[in-house]
Amino acid sequence: MKKPAKLNIWSVVPTPKCLLLAVPYGWLLLFFLLPFLIVFKISFAEAQISIPPYSELLSYAEQQLQLLLNVATTNT
């Protein structure tokens, strides 16, 4: 009968080499996804004549966070 393997904390914690490699990949991932997030925000916002030319997606009112998505289609 085999003994159950002991859980070694160092087998779960990433090595310093992995952490060092994760920093530039995280930086690239952030700047790759940022334009998609900006387009997502603009596409679901309502057009306004103001600066910025679109409404807020997130609003905090009456101690609640509200997500306001405009899904109405436009005729162009």
N, C-alpha and C positions, 0 to 999 in steps of 0.2 A: 504494500500500500504506500502510495506517494504522499509526502507531506504537502500541504497547501503552500503555495508560493507566498512569501512575505511581500507586502506592498512596500516598495522602496520609493520614497518621495522624490529622489533624484531621477527616477525613470519617468516621472510625470513632468518635471520642471524642464523647460527648454534650455538648451545649452547656450552659452554666451555667443557662440558662432551663429546659431539660429536667430537669436535676438538681434545681432548685428546685421544680418541679412534681411530681417523683417523690416527694419527702419526704412531703407530706400524703397522697398516694395510697397510698404504702406503709404509712403509719400507719393509714389506714382499712382497708386490706386485712388488716393484722395483726389488728385488733380485730373485723373481720368473720369471719375464719377461726378465731379463738380459741375461740368457743363450739362450733364443729363439732369441733375437736380435743378439747375436754373431753368432749363427748358420745361421740366415738369411743373415747376412753380408758375411759370408764365402761361402754360397751356391750360391749366385748371383755374386760373384767376379770371376775374371779370375785368374787362377793359374800362379804364377811367381816363378822364381828362385831368391829369395831375402828374406829379412826379413822385414816385415811379408810376408809369402808365398802366398799372394793374392793381387790383385789390389784394389785400392780405389773405393768405391762406389760413394762417393760424391766428386766432384771437383769444384773448383771455378776458372773459366777462363773467361777472357774478361768481367768482371763484371757480370757474370751469374753463378748461381749455377746449376751444371749439375749432374744428377743421371744416372750412367752408370751401367746397369744391363746386365750380361752375361747370356743369356738363351739358349745357345748352349748346345746340349746334348753330352755326352761323351760316348764312347764305352768302356765298362769295361768287 
